[in-house]
Amino acid sequence: MQSVRLSRAWLVSALLVVVSLAAFAATPFRGRQFTGFYSVTGVKPQGDLVQLTIHVKLFNHTDADVKGVIVTLLDSTPSMMLRGNFPPVQVWKTHQFITMSQQFTVTKRELDEWNHPGTQPNLVIMYQDSNGKSWQKQAELGRSPMAR
């Protein structure tokens, strides 16, 4: 009798796994839509602030081109103060890279945080999808593995 109970428990567990996987597969893309690398050059201290240039190489993981793209740099503090933006991109093709550079002024504290593992510049990508709906998504960045 015990083997029958184990068999039923195994079948129920297997069924739950299959149903869970099917439900997950039916949901929209759950990963990051935009990933890439960044590097910082031209660091010039100015008191508590630092002037620098951020170089990014970003990849569009979405399944469609995005339009009217503006990549902004926000402070990572709760105030999320706008530090500026990169030049706009009219169309960013699906599954393509874009490379951008822009000069910004940030606090020394902010720059120091970027040097700690698990932290990055707070880049937010604003765009319109193929249906004309506006979105704001954070880019997932890693330090550039190669010096610029």
N, C-alpha and C positions, 0 to 999 in steps of 0.2 A: 504493500500500500504506500509506503513512504516514497518509492520511486515515482508513483503516479503524481503525488503532490509536487515533487521536485520538477517533474515534467510540465505540469500545469504552470507552476511558478516561472519556469524557464520560458514557456510560450508567452505568458503574459508580459514578462520582461522584454522579450524580443519584440513583441507587438508594440509595446510602449516606445522602444527605441526606434522602430520603423516609423511610427506615427510622428515622433518628435523630429526625426530627420526630414520627413516630408514637409512638415510645417515650417521648419527652418529654411528648406530649399525654396518654399513658396513665398517667403518674405523678401522685401526689396534688399538691395545691396547694403550690408551692415558695416563694411570696412570704411576706411578713409577714402574720400573721393580724390584728394590731392595730397601727394607725398613728394618728398625731394630732399635736396641737400642745400646747406647754406655755408657760407664762409664770411668772415669779417676781415676787412683790410682798412688801412689808412686811419688807424685809431689816433685821435688827437684830443688829449684831456683838456677840458675847459672848466676848471673848478670842480663842482660836483657832477658836471655833465661831461659827456664824451661825444665827439663828432666822429663818425665812422661811415664806412660804406659796407652795405650788406649785398652779397651776391647770392642769388638763389637759382637753382635748377629744379623746376617743379614738373610733376607728371600728372596728367589728367586721366584718372581711372574711370571716369563716368562713361556711359555707353552712348553719349551724344556730344556734339560740339557745344561749348558754352560761349555766350556772347556778352559783350559789355563788361569784361572782367576787370576788376580793380582789386589789387592785392595791397592790403593795408598792414601797417605795423602798429600794434597796440601795446601799451605798457602792460606788464603781467600783474600789476597790483590790482586790487579790487576796483579801483577807479577806471581801469582800462583806458587810460588817456591815449588819444590818437597821437602817434608820433610822426605820421606821414604815410604816403603811399608810393608805390612804384608807378611808372607810366602805365596808362590803361592799355589793355589788349582787346582789340575789337572781336576777334574770334579765336578761341583756343580749341583746336581740334581734339577729338576724342583719342585717347591713348597716345598722346604726343607730349613732348617736353616743351617748356618755354624756359628761357634763360633771361634773367633780369638783374640789374644792379641799380642801387639807389643810395644816396647819402642821407643819413639820419642823425639826429642828436638824441641820445638817450642818457639816462642816469648811469653813473659808475656802478651802482648797485645792480641795475638791470643787466649791464654787460657782464658783471661778475657772475650773475645767476646763470647766464648762458654757458658758462664754463663748467657747471656742475652736471654730472650725469642725470639724464632724464628731464633736462630743461632745454628750452629752445626759444628763439624769438617768437613772439605771439603774432603770427601772420594769419590774417583772416582774408579769405577770398570771397568777394561779392561778385555775383554773376546772375545771368538769366539763363534758364534752361531752354530747351527747344520749344516749350509751350509758352514761353514768355514770363514764367514765374520767377520771381527774384529769390535768391538764396544767399546765405552767409555761412561759410564752412571754414573751419580751422584747418590749416595745412599741418601735416605731420612731417617734421623735419629731422634730419640727422646732420651732424657736422660733415662737411665735405671731406671725403677721404683723400682728396688731392689738393695741394695748395694752388691757389689761383695765380 
